[in-house]
Amino acid sequence: MKKALFPGSFDPFHNGHLEVVERASQLFDQVVVAAMRNPQKASPMFDLDERKRLVKESTSHLENVEIVSLSTLVVDLARSLEVTVIVRGLRAVSDFESELQMAQMNRQLSGIDTVFIPTSSEYSFLASRLLREVAQYGGDISSMVPGPVAKEFSNRYGEM
Ligand code: ADP
């Protein structure tokens, strides 16, 4: 069985992330999406449990997708879940350098390879950091995130 792990901060989970999960769910028998703490991204907007719930609600139409949330090394989680590959999304060349380095480090640590799924051009501008900024200043991000995430933003910041 081919099992994939898609780790990320998902703060918040957006349509670019969802597309990666949907495509990975076609490529692999099982996909585990892990909402993780990123030490380089201090003070998240949503805590881990909220992120896990929002990813779960946003992917409820996908039968072979399971969600976890953890504060651990990606490779430790990958090993304990016995996954075949780690999946990451690629938006642009700007993502490539850090993603390549991370993939090489993870392979060195665990022997597990990373598969990159290139985003569709319609989602390539989407980034969680930008969505947080736009929403905090009252911008309407509802077309860029799955329904459950849009609802959570409107609860926090009022109608968009
Ligand atoms: P991280 O903290 O791990 O970078 P993110 O939540 O920002 O977490 O991203 C998780 C994964 O989703 C990364 O592989 C990232 O490249 C990918 N990703 C982010 N935005 C997009 C997008 N618009 N399209 C496709 N993949 C994306």
Backbone and ligand atoms as CSV (ligand in chain L), in Angstrom:
chain,resi,resn,atom,element,x,y,z
A,1,MET,N,N,0.847,-1.205,0.000
A,1,MET,CA,C,0.000,0.000,0.000
A,1,MET,C,C,0.879,1.251,0.000
A,2,LYS,N,N,0.581,2.178,-0.893
A,2,LYS,CA,C,1.359,3.420,-0.958
A,2,LYS,C,C,0.683,4.474,-0.077
A,3,LYS,N,N,1.438,4.868,0.951
A,3,LYS,CA,C,0.885,5.814,1.925
A,3,LYS,C,C,1.737,7.081,1.918
A,4,ALA,N,N,1.087,8.252,1.829
A,4,ALA,CA,C,1.823,9.516,1.750
A,4,ALA,C,C,1.528,10.386,2.960
A,5,LEU,N,N,2.528,11.162,3.344
A,5,LEU,CA,C,2.354,12.133,4.436
A,5,LEU,C,C,2.505,13.529,3.854
A,6,PHE,N,N,1.488,14.384,4.038
A,6,PHE,CA,C,1.564,15.781,3.587
A,6,PHE,C,C,1.609,16.663,4.830
A,7,PRO,N,N,2.822,17.103,5.225
A,7,PRO,CA,C,2.938,17.936,6.416
A,7,PRO,C,C,2.944,19.427,6.065
A,8,GLY,N,N,2.436,20.251,6.970
A,8,GLY,CA,C,2.486,21.700,6.750
A,8,GLY,C,C,1.967,22.417,7.965
A,9,SER,N,N,2.104,23.742,7.950
A,9,SER,CA,C,1.555,24.527,9.066
A,9,SER,C,C,0.039,24.699,8.884
A,10,PHE,N,N,-0.372,24.906,7.638
A,10,PHE,CA,C,-1.809,25.068,7.315
A,10,PHE,C,C,-2.472,26.119,8.212
A,11,ASP,N,N,-1.856,27.282,8.291
A,11,ASP,CA,C,-2.336,28.350,9.195
A,11,ASP,C,C,-2.681,29.604,8.410
A,12,PRO,N,N,-3.777,29.603,7.615
A,12,PRO,CA,C,-4.808,28.586,7.519
A,12,PRO,C,C,-4.611,27.678,6.297
A,13,PHE,N,N,-5.388,26.562,6.310
A,13,PHE,CA,C,-5.507,25.655,5.159
A,13,PHE,C,C,-6.243,26.407,4.047
A,14,HIS,N,N,-5.679,26.412,2.832
A,14,HIS,CA,C,-6.320,27.159,1.735
A,14,HIS,C,C,-6.516,26.272,0.496
A,15,ASN,N,N,-7.061,26.879,-0.565
A,15,ASN,CA,C,-7.404,26.075,-1.743
A,15,ASN,C,C,-6.183,25.460,-2.438
A,16,GLY,N,N,-5.023,26.093,-2.315
A,16,GLY,CA,C,-3.795,25.515,-2.882
A,16,GLY,C,C,-3.424,24.234,-2.145
A,17,HIS,N,N,-3.530,24.259,-0.804
A,17,HIS,CA,C,-3.274,23.046,-0.013
A,17,HIS,C,C,-4.287,21.958,-0.383
A,18,LEU,N,N,-5.561,22.368,-0.465
A,18,LEU,CA,C,-6.620,21.385,-0.756
A,18,LEU,C,C,-6.355,20.695,-2.093
A,19,GLU,N,N,-5.912,21.477,-3.082
A,19,GLU,CA,C,-5.640,20.874,-4.389
A,19,GLU,C,C,-4.523,19.818,-4.288
A,20,VAL,N,N,-3.498,20.111,-3.489
A,20,VAL,CA,C,-2.407,19.144,-3.307
A,20,VAL,C,C,-2.955,17.866,-2.659
A,21,VAL,N,N,-3.810,18.019,-1.643
A,21,VAL,CA,C,-4.377,16.837,-0.971
A,21,VAL,C,C,-5.230,16.033,-1.952
A,22,GLU,N,N,-6.056,16.743,-2.733
A,22,GLU,CA,C,-6.935,16.032,-3.682
A,22,GLU,C,C,-6.113,15.250,-4.707
A,23,ARG,N,N,-5.052,15.878,-5.199
A,23,ARG,CA,C,-4.232,15.188,-6.210
A,23,ARG,C,C,-3.440,14.045,-5.589
A,24,ALA,N,N,-2.940,14.254,-4.363
A,24,ALA,CA,C,-2.210,13.166,-3.684
A,24,ALA,C,C,-3.148,11.996,-3.410
A,25,SER,N,N,-4.409,12.295,-3.125
A,25,SER,CA,C,-5.350,11.206,-2.809
A,25,SER,C,C,-5.662,10.345,-4.033
A,26,GLN,N,N,-5.402,10.909,-5.234
A,26,GLN,CA,C,-5.549,10.116,-6.466
A,26,GLN,C,C,-4.295,9.269,-6.719
A,27,LEU,N,N,-3.156,9.791,-6.269
A,27,LEU,CA,C,-1.875,9.123,-6.568
A,27,LEU,C,C,-1.529,8.020,-5.583
A,28,PHE,N,N,-2.028,8.154,-4.334
A,28,PHE,CA,C,-1.631,7.213,-3.284
A,28,PHE,C,C,-2.861,6.541,-2.684
A,29,ASP,N,N,-2.635,5.357,-2.084
A,29,ASP,CA,C,-3.766,4.635,-1.484
A,29,ASP,C,C,-4.298,5.379,-0.258
A,30,GLN,N,N,-3.372,5.949,0.502
A,30,GLN,CA,C,-3.786,6.668,1.703
A,30,GLN,C,C,-2.934,7.924,1.873
A,31,VAL,N,N,-3.555,9.019,2.310
A,31,VAL,CA,C,-2.822,10.266,2.537
A,31,VAL,C,C,-3.074,10.718,3.971
A,32,VAL,N,N,-1.999,10.962,4.703
A,32,VAL,CA,C,-2.129,11.522,6.044
A,32,VAL,C,C,-1.705,12.983,5.952
A,33,VAL,N,N,-2.617,13.894,6.300
A,33,VAL,CA,C,-2.277,15.322,6.331
A,33,VAL,C,C,-1.935,15.657,7.773
A,34,ALA,N,N,-0.752,16.233,7.986
A,34,ALA,CA,C,-0.329,16.544,9.360
A,34,ALA,C,C,-0.201,18.045,9.543
A,35,ALA,N,N,-1.043,18.598,10.411
A,35,ALA,CA,C,-0.907,20.007,10.799
A,35,ALA,C,C,0.186,20.060,11.850
A,36,MET,N,N,1.266,20.762,11.540
A,36,MET,CA,C,2.445,20.719,12.400
A,36,MET,C,C,2.823,22.110,12.876
A,37,ARG,N,N,3.537,22.116,14.003
A,37,ARG,CA,C,4.075,23.382,14.515
A,37,ARG,C,C,5.359,23.658,13.755
A,38,ASN,N,N,5.469,24.874,13.184
A,38,ASN,CA,C,6.707,25.254,12.502
A,38,ASN,C,C,7.441,26.246,13.393
A,39,PRO,N,N,8.592,25.831,13.969
A,39,PRO,CA,C,9.298,26.706,14.908
A,39,PRO,C,C,9.717,28.040,14.286
A,40,GLN,N,N,9.802,28.064,12.921
A,40,GLN,CA,C,10.173,29.328,12.262
A,40,GLN,C,C,8.983,30.277,12.134
A,41,LYS,N,N,7.791,29.755,12.428
A,41,LYS,CA,C,6.601,30.603,12.298
A,41,LYS,C,C,5.976,30.755,13.673
A,42,ALA,N,N,6.466,31.746,14.410
A,42,ALA,CA,C,5.991,31.954,15.784
A,42,ALA,C,C,4.552,32.481,15.764
A,43,SER,N,N,3.883,32.400,16.897
A,43,SER,CA,C,2.508,32.857,17.111
A,43,SER,C,C,1.555,32.610,15.927
A,44,PRO,N,N,1.109,31.364,15.806
A,44,PRO,CA,C,0.156,31.045,14.737
A,44,PRO,C,C,-1.203,31.720,14.952
A,45,MET,N,N,-1.950,31.881,13.879
A,45,MET,CA,C,-3.297,32.463,13.995
A,45,MET,C,C,-4.256,31.438,14.592
A,46,PHE,N,N,-4.151,30.188,14.147
A,46,PHE,CA,C,-5.015,29.111,14.647
A,46,PHE,C,C,-4.159,28.111,15.415
A,47,ASP,N,N,-4.675,27.618,16.570
A,47,ASP,CA,C,-3.860,26.632,17.277
A,47,ASP,C,C,-3.958,25.277,16.555
A,48,LEU,N,N,-3.109,24.341,16.988
A,48,LEU,CA,C,-3.002,23.071,16.254
A,48,LEU,C,C,-4.331,22.322,16.161
A,49,ASP,N,N,-5.090,22.328,17.274
A,49,ASP,CA,C,-6.368,21.608,17.264
A,49,ASP,C,C,-7.353,22.235,16.283
A,50,GLU,N,N,-7.354,23.581,16.218
A,50,GLU,CA,C,-8.250,24.265,15.269
A,50,GLU,C,C,-7.830,23.950,13.836
A,51,ARG,N,N,-6.512,23.961,13.598
A,51,ARG,CA,C,-6.028,23.671,12.237
A,51,ARG,C,C,-6.398,22.252,11.836
A,52,LYS,N,N,-6.248,21.321,12.787
A,52,LYS,CA,C,-6.597,19.925,12.497
A,52,LYS,C,C,-8.088,19.824,12.141
A,53,ARG,N,N,-8.933,20.484,12.943
A,53,ARG,CA,C,-10.378,20.420,12.687
A,53,ARG,C,C,-10.716,21.008,11.315
A,54,LEU,N,N,-10.094,22.158,10.995
A,54,LEU,CA,C,-10.417,22.816,9.717
A,54,LEU,C,C,-9.938,21.995,8.514
A,55,VAL,N,N,-8.769,21.351,8.642
A,55,VAL,CA,C,-8.296,20.490,7.533
A,55,VAL,C,C,-9.246,19.300,7.400
A,56,LYS,N,N,-9.663,18.758,8.551
A,56,LYS,CA,C,-10.551,17.589,8.534
A,56,LYS,C,C,-11.888,17.930,7.865
A,57,GLU,N,N,-12.477,19.059,8.265
A,57,GLU,CA,C,-13.763,19.448,7.668
A,57,GLU,C,C,-13.607,19.741,6.172
A,58,SER,N,N,-12.460,20.330,5.800
A,58,SER,CA,C,-12.257,20.734,4.396
A,58,SER,C,C,-11.973,19.551,3.485
A,59,THR,N,N,-11.571,18.413,4.059
A,59,THR,CA,C,-11.229,17.249,3.223
A,59,THR,C,C,-12.195,16.083,3.457
A,60,SER,N,N,-13.358,16.402,4.056
A,60,SER,CA,C,-14.277,15.317,4.437
A,60,SER,C,C,-14.823,14.562,3.222
A,61,HIS,N,N,-14.693,15.152,1.989
A,61,HIS,CA,C,-15.178,14.469,0.779
A,61,HIS,C,C,-14.177,13.428,0.273
A,62,LEU,N,N,-12.999,13.344,0.899
A,62,LEU,CA,C,-11.955,12.428,0.416
A,62,LEU,C,C,-11.844,11.232,1.365
A,63,GLU,N,N,-12.168,10.047,0.854
A,63,GLU,CA,C,-12.270,8.875,1.737
A,63,GLU,C,C,-10.932,8.350,2.241
A,64,ASN,N,N,-9.878,8.527,1.450
A,64,ASN,CA,C,-8.583,7.930,1.845
A,64,ASN,C,C,-7.646,8.947,2.507
A,65,VAL,N,N,-8.242,10.009,3.094
A,65,VAL,CA,C,-7.427,11.045,3.730
A,65,VAL,C,C,-7.711,11.090,5.229
A,66,GLU,N,N,-6.627,11.132,5.990
A,66,GLU,CA,C,-6.750,11.155,7.454
A,66,GLU,C,C,-5.919,12.340,7.966
A,67,ILE,N,N,-6.354,12.956,9.076
A,67,ILE,CA,C,-5.680,14.167,9.564
A,67,ILE,C,C,-5.093,13.915,10.946
A,68,VAL,N,N,-3.881,14.394,11.150
A,68,VAL,CA,C,-3.290,14.352,12.491
A,68,VAL,C,C,-2.699,15.734,12.779
A,69,SER,N,N,-2.457,16.031,14.051
A,69,SER,CA,C,-1.720,17.260,14.363
A,69,SER,C,C,-0.687,16.917,15.419
A,70,LEU,N,N,0.516,17.405,15.208
A,70,LEU,CA,C,1.613,17.011,16.098
A,70,LEU,C,C,2.699,18.066,16.133
A,71,SER,N,N,3.432,18.087,17.236
A,71,SER,CA,C,4.645,18.904,17.296
A,71,SER,C,C,5.812,17.932,17.358
A,72,THR,N,N,6.312,17.563,16.237
A,72,THR,CA,C,7.427,16.620,16.200
A,72,THR,C,C,8.190,16.827,14.900
A,73,LEU,N,N,9.260,16.096,14.714
A,73,LEU,CA,C,9.976,16.142,13.442
A,73,LEU,C,C,9.158,15.405,12.386
A,74,VAL,N,N,9.116,15.957,11.189
A,74,VAL,CA,C,8.364,15.314,10.102
A,74,VAL,C,C,8.846,13.871,9.897
A,75,VAL,N,N,10.164,13.665,9.917
A,75,VAL,CA,C,10.666,12.308,9.650
A,75,VAL,C,C,10.282,11.316,10.752
A,76,ASP,N,N,10.193,11.802,12.000
A,76,ASP,CA,C,9.782,10.893,13.085
A,76,ASP,C,C,8.337,10.448,12.874
A,77,LEU,N,N,7.504,11.429,12.480
A,77,LEU,CA,C,6.106,11.102,12.203
A,77,LEU,C,C,6.019,10.153,10.999
A,78,ALA,N,N,6.791,10.466,9.952
A,78,ALA,CA,C,6.771,9.647,8.730
A,78,ALA,C,C,7.165,8.205,9.054
A,79,ARG,N,N,8.181,8.062,9.895
A,79,ARG,CA,C,8.628,6.709,10.255
A,79,ARG,C,C,7.573,5.992,11.081
A,80,SER,N,N,6.970,6.722,12.061
A,80,SER,CA,C,6.018,6.029,12.930
A,80,SER,C,C,4.745,5.649,12.160
A,81,LEU,N,N,4.418,6.425,11.119
A,81,LEU,CA,C,3.235,6.083,10.315
A,81,LEU,C,C,3.569,5.088,9.200
A,82,GLU,N,N,4.873,4.796,9.045
A,82,GLU,CA,C,5.358,3.905,7.991
A,82,GLU,C,C,4.899,4.359,6.606
A,83,VAL,N,N,5.093,5.659,6.317
A,83,VAL,CA,C,4.671,6.163,5.009
A,83,VAL,C,C,5.719,5.845,3.945
A,84,THR,N,N,5.265,5.818,2.684
A,84,THR,CA,C,6.147,5.541,1.555
A,84,THR,C,C,6.868,6.822,1.141
A,85,VAL,N,N,6.129,7.919,1.122
A,85,VAL,CA,C,6.704,9.202,0.687
A,85,VAL,C,C,6.146,10.350,1.510
A,86,ILE,N,N,6.904,11.460,1.472
A,86,ILE,CA,C,6.420,12.740,1.990
A,86,ILE,C,C,5.989,13.542,0.770
A,87,VAL,N,N,4.840,14.212,0.846
A,87,VAL,CA,C,4.357,15.028,-0.268
A,87,VAL,C,C,4.481,16.502,0.122
A,88,ARG,N,N,4.939,17.321,-0.818
A,88,ARG,CA,C,4.954,18.767,-0.609
A,88,ARG,C,C,4.451,19.435,-1.881
A,89,GLY,N,N,3.886,20.633,-1.730
A,89,GLY,CA,C,3.426,21.377,-2.900
A,89,GLY,C,C,4.508,22.347,-3.345
A,90,LEU,N,N,4.515,22.661,-4.629
A,90,LEU,CA,C,5.459,23.662,-5.139
A,90,LEU,C,C,4.677,24.730,-5.880
A,91,ARG,N,N,4.873,25.984,-5.463
A,91,ARG,CA,C,4.182,27.092,-6.135
A,91,ARG,C,C,5.027,27.687,-7.246
A,92,ALA,N,N,6.280,27.933,-6.933
A,92,ALA,CA,C,7.146,28.665,-7.868
A,92,ALA,C,C,8.590,28.325,-7.555
A,93,VAL,N,N,9.487,28.852,-8.392
A,93,VAL,CA,C,10.915,28.598,-8.175
A,93,VAL,C,C,11.318,29.020,-6.766
A,94,SER,N,N,10.669,30.071,-6.268
A,94,SER,CA,C,11.021,30.578,-4.932
A,94,SER,C,C,10.826,29.524,-3.846
A,95,ASP,N,N,9.895,28.586,-4.022
A,95,ASP,CA,C,9.710,27.511,-3.033
A,95,ASP,C,C,10.800,26.454,-3.149
A,96,PHE,N,N,11.379,26.359,-4.371
A,96,PHE,CA,C,12.170,25.178,-4.696
A,96,PHE,C,C,13.409,24.994,-3.822
A,97,GLU,N,N,14.118,26.111,-3.581
A,97,GLU,CA,C,15.395,25.976,-2.884
A,97,GLU,C,C,15.214,25.407,-1.476
A,98,SER,N,N,14.280,25.989,-0.722
A,98,SER,CA,C,14.105,25.503,0.661
A,98,SER,C,C,13.468,24.120,0.674
A,99,GLU,N,N,12.563,23.858,-0.285
A,99,GLU,CA,C,11.913,22.536,-0.327
A,99,GLU,C,C,12.933,21.443,-0.682
A,100,LEU,N,N,13.840,21.767,-1.612
A,100,LEU,CA,C,14.859,20.795,-2.012
A,100,LEU,C,C,15.761,20.457,-0.823
A,101,GLN,N,N,16.158,21.508,-0.105
A,101,GLN,CA,C,17.041,21.310,1.053
A,101,GLN,C,C,16.350,20.443,2.116
A,102,MET,N,N,15.061,20.754,2.341
A,102,MET,CA,C,14.305,19.995,3.348
A,102,MET,C,C,14.149,18.536,2.911
A,103,ALA,N,N,13.875,18.328,1.607
A,103,ALA,CA,C,13.706,16.965,1.093
A,103,ALA,C,C,15.001,16.170,1.245
A,104,GLN,N,N,16.126,16.836,0.971
A,104,GLN,CA,C,17.419,16.143,1.082
A,104,GLN,C,C,17.728,15.811,2.538
A,105,MET,N,N,17.432,16.756,3.433
A,105,MET,CA,C,17.651,16.516,4.865
A,105,MET,C,C,16.768,15.357,5.342
A,106,ASN,N,N,15.499,15.375,4.954
A,106,ASN,CA,C,14.582,14.317,5.402
A,106,ASN,C,C,15.006,12.945,4.865
A,107,ARG,N,N,15.522,12.926,3.643
A,107,ARG,CA,C,15.968,11.646,3.074
A,107,ARG,C,C,17.219,11.151,3.791
A,108,GLN,N,N,18.090,12.098,4.114
A,108,GLN,CA,C,19.310,11.731,4.844
A,108,GLN,C,C,18.951,11.144,6.219
A,109,LEU,N,N,17.951,11.762,6.873
A,109,LEU,CA,C,17.586,11.330,8.221
A,109,LEU,C,C,16.816,10.009,8.236
A,110,SER,N,N,16.022,9.789,7.194
A,110,SER,CA,C,15.078,8.666,7.288
A,110,SER,C,C,15.069,7.733,6.083
A,111,GLY,N,N,15.685,8.147,4.977
A,111,GLY,CA,C,15.620,7.340,3.753
A,111,GLY,C,C,14.294,7.516,3.011
A,112,ILE,N,N,13.427,8.381,3.532
A,112,ILE,CA,C,12.108,8.571,2.879
A,112,ILE,C,C,12.201,9.716,1.865
A,113,ASP,N,N,11.722,9.454,0.651
A,113,ASP,CA,C,11.778,10.453,-0.416
A,113,ASP,C,C,10.594,11.415,-0.350
A,114,THR,N,N,10.803,12.581,-0.965
A,114,THR,CA,C,9.720,13.580,-1.060
A,114,THR,C,C,9.252,13.669,-2.504
A,115,VAL,N,N,7.937,13.692,-2.693
A,115,VAL,CA,C,7.347,13.881,-4.023
A,115,VAL,C,C,6.731,15.277,-4.046
A,116,PHE,N,N,7.042,16.051,-5.095
A,116,PHE,CA,C,6.502,17.413,-5.197
A,116,PHE,C,C,5.320,17.443,-6.156
A,117,ILE,N,N,4.255,18.102,-5.726
A,117,ILE,CA,C,3.100,18.291,-6.604
A,117,ILE,C,C,3.052,19.770,-6.977
A,118,PRO,N,N,3.213,20.072,-8.279
A,118,PRO,CA,C,3.195,21.477,-8.673
A,118,PRO,C,C,1.766,22.012,-8.668
A,119,THR,N,N,1.597,23.198,-8.105
A,119,THR,CA,C,0.252,23.774,-8.012
A,119,THR,C,C,-0.280,24.180,-9.396
A,120,SER,N,N,-1.596,24.248,-9.521
A,120,SER,CA,C,-2.188,24.821,-10.740
A,120,SER,C,C,-1.919,26.321,-10.700
A,121,SER,N,N,-1.814,26.917,-11.876
A,121,SER,CA,C,-1.465,28.342,-11.896
A,121,SER,C,C,-2.508,29.190,-11.166
A,122,GLU,N,N,-3.768,28.720,-11.147
A,122,GLU,CA,C,-4.804,29.529,-10.470
A,122,GLU,C,C,-4.582,29.652,-8.959
A,123,TYR,N,N,-3.768,28.745,-8.383
A,123,TYR,CA,C,-3.522,28.803,-6.933
A,123,TYR,C,C,-2.099,29.219,-6.581
A,124,SER,N,N,-1.286,29.508,-7.577
A,124,SER,CA,C,0.143,29.675,-7.287
A,124,SER,C,C,0.444,30.922,-6.451
A,125,PHE,N,N,-0.483,31.871,-6.400
A,125,PHE,CA,C,-0.246,33.090,-5.600
A,125,PHE,C,C,-0.701,32.917,-4.151
A,126,LEU,N,N,-1.362,31.793,-3.856
A,126,LEU,CA,C,-1.935,31.627,-2.509
A,126,LEU,C,C,-0.870,31.255,-1.494
A,127,ALA,N,N,-0.844,31.987,-0.401
A,127,ALA,CA,C,0.086,31.701,0.694
A,127,ALA,C,C,-0.638,32.027,2.002
A,128,SER,N,N,-0.490,31.158,2.994
A,128,SER,CA,C,-1.190,31.358,4.266
A,128,SER,C,C,-0.865,32.725,4.876
A,129,ARG,N,N,0.413,33.115,4.779
A,129,ARG,CA,C,0.826,34.398,5.379
A,129,ARG,C,C,0.049,35.571,4.769
A,130,LEU,N,N,-0.112,35.547,3.432
A,130,LEU,CA,C,-0.843,36.629,2.769
A,130,LEU,C,C,-2.318,36.621,3.157
A,131,LEU,N,N,-2.882,35.413,3.238
A,131,LEU,CA,C,-4.302,35.310,3.599
A,131,LEU,C,C,-4.536,35.867,5.001
A,132,ARG,N,N,-3.619,35.572,5.926
A,132,ARG,CA,C,-3.764,36.104,7.299
A,132,ARG,C,C,-3.742,37.625,7.278
A,133,GLU,N,N,-2.818,38.174,6.496
A,133,GLU,CA,C,-2.690,39.639,6.443
A,133,GLU,C,C,-3.940,40.267,5.839
A,134,VAL,N,N,-4.395,39.702,4.722
A,134,VAL,CA,C,-5.562,40.279,4.044
A,134,VAL,C,C,-6.786,40.222,4.964
A,135,ALA,N,N,-6.984,39.051,5.610
A,135,ALA,CA,C,-8.172,38.892,6.471
A,135,ALA,C,C,-8.112,39.824,7.682
A,136,GLN,N,N,-6.931,39.991,8.249
A,136,GLN,CA,C,-6.808,40.852,9.432
A,136,GLN,C,C,-7.186,42.288,9.123
A,137,TYR,N,N,-6.986,42.702,7.864
A,137,TYR,CA,C,-7.358,44.067,7.474
A,137,TYR,C,C,-8.712,44.129,6.777
A,138,GLY,N,N,-9.493,43.050,6.949
A,138,GLY,CA,C,-10.879,43.092,6.479
A,138,GLY,C,C,-11.091,42.686,5.032
A,139,GLY,N,N,-10.061,42.173,4.354
A,139,GLY,CA,C,-10.223,41.741,2.960
A,139,GLY,C,C,-11.009,40.438,2.879
A,140,ASP,N,N,-11.644,40.219,1.744
A,140,ASP,CA,C,-12.479,39.032,1.545
A,140,ASP,C,C,-11.645,37.899,0.950
A,141,ILE,N,N,-11.384,36.872,1.763
A,141,ILE,CA,C,-10.572,35.740,1.278
A,141,ILE,C,C,-11.421,34.490,1.048
A,142,SER,N,N,-12.760,34.673,1.121
A,142,SER,CA,C,-13.627,33.495,1.140
A,142,SER,C,C,-13.530,32.638,-0.135
A,143,SER,N,N,-13.132,33.236,-1.262
A,143,SER,CA,C,-13.038,32.426,-2.494
A,143,SER,C,C,-11.708,31.670,-2.563
A,144,MET,N,N,-10.828,31.924,-1.618
A,144,MET,CA,C,-9.478,31.327,-1.685
A,144,MET,C,C,-9.264,30.213,-0.665
A,145,VAL,N,N,-10.265,29.979,0.157
A,145,VAL,CA,C,-10.143,28.951,1.207
A,145,VAL,C,C,-11.384,28.057,1.169
A,146,PRO,N,N,-11.270,26.816,1.660
A,146,PRO,CA,C,-12.454,25.947,1.709
A,146,PRO,C,C,-13.526,26.543,2.633
A,147,GLY,N,N,-14.786,26.139,2.411
A,147,GLY,CA,C,-15.929,26.674,3.174
A,147,GLY,C,C,-15.716,26.735,4.688
A,148,PRO,N,N,-15.278,25.627,5.331
A,148,PRO,CA,C,-15.134,25.652,6.792
A,148,PRO,C,C,-14.123,26.701,7.272
A,149,VAL,N,N,-13.094,26.943,6.456
A,149,VAL,CA,C,-12.078,27.943,6.844
A,149,VAL,C,C,-12.667,29.352,6.674
A,150,ALA,N,N,-13.416,29.552,5.580
A,150,ALA,CA,C,-14.057,30.858,5.356
A,150,ALA,C,C,-14.999,31.182,6.512
A,151,LYS,N,N,-15.737,30.149,6.981
A,151,LYS,CA,C,-16.688,30.341,8.079
A,151,LYS,C,C,-15.942,30.759,9.355
A,152,GLU,N,N,-14.831,30.112,9.612
A,152,GLU,CA,C,-14.034,30.423,10.805
A,152,GLU,C,C,-13.515,31.864,10.745
A,153,PHE,N,N,-13.088,32.293,9.551
A,153,PHE,CA,C,-12.614,33.671,9.403
A,153,PHE,C,C,-13.755,34.659,9.611
A,154,SER,N,N,-14.945,34.318,9.093
A,154,SER,CA,C,-16.028,35.290,9.258
A,154,SER,C,C,-16.497,35.337,10.710
A,155,ASN,N,N,-16.364,34.209,11.465
A,155,ASN,CA,C,-16.662,34.247,12.905
A,155,ASN,C,C,-15.698,35.188,13.624
A,156,ARG,N,N,-14.434,35.160,13.190
A,156,ARG,CA,C,-13.423,35.981,13.869
A,156,ARG,C,C,-13.450,37.433,13.461
A,157,TYR,N,N,-13.625,37.659,12.154
A,157,TYR,CA,C,-13.456,39.028,11.645
A,157,TYR,C,C,-14.754,39.633,11.115
A,158,GLY,N,N,-15.890,38.924,11.297
A,158,GLY,CA,C,-17.165,39.436,10.811
A,158,GLY,C,C,-17.346,39.096,9.347
A,159,GLU,N,N,-18.531,39.444,8.815
A,159,GLU,CA,C,-18.854,39.123,7.419
A,159,GLU,C,C,-17.789,39.634,6.478
A,160,MET,N,N,-17.423,38.792,5.473
A,160,MET,CA,C,-16.429,39.284,4.500
A,160,MET,C,C,-17.123,39.603,3.197
L,1,ADP,P1,P,5.084,25.040,5.920
L,1,ADP,O1,O,5.147,25.712,7.237
L,1,ADP,O2,O,5.356,23.566,5.992
L,1,ADP,O3,O,5.801,25.730,4.809
L,1,ADP,P2,P,2.575,25.699,4.647
L,1,ADP,O4,O,1.268,25.493,5.305
L,1,ADP,O5,O,2.967,27.098,4.318
L,1,ADP,O6,O,3.553,25.020,5.637
L,1,ADP,O7,O,2.720,24.807,3.354
L,1,ADP,C1,C,2.564,23.410,3.384
L,1,ADP,C2,C,2.881,22.849,2.016
L,1,ADP,O8,O,1.938,23.331,1.067
L,1,ADP,C3,C,4.255,23.250,1.465
L,1,ADP,O9,O,4.765,22.156,0.728
L,1,ADP,C4,C,3.945,24.389,0.534
L,1,ADP,O10,O,4.909,24.500,-0.490
L,1,ADP,C5,C,2.610,23.928,-0.012
L,1,ADP,N1,N,1.825,25.051,-0.514
L,1,ADP,C6,C,1.613,26.231,0.084
L,1,ADP,N2,N,0.859,27.037,-0.695
L,1,ADP,C7,C,0.583,26.326,-1.819
L,1,ADP,C8,C,-0.146,26.600,-3.022
L,1,ADP,N3,N,-0.726,27.775,-3.234
L,1,ADP,N4,N,-0.211,25.620,-3.948
L,1,ADP,C9,C,0.405,24.428,-3.742
L,1,ADP,N5,N,1.117,24.115,-2.645
L,1,ADP,C10,C,1.206,25.045,-1.697
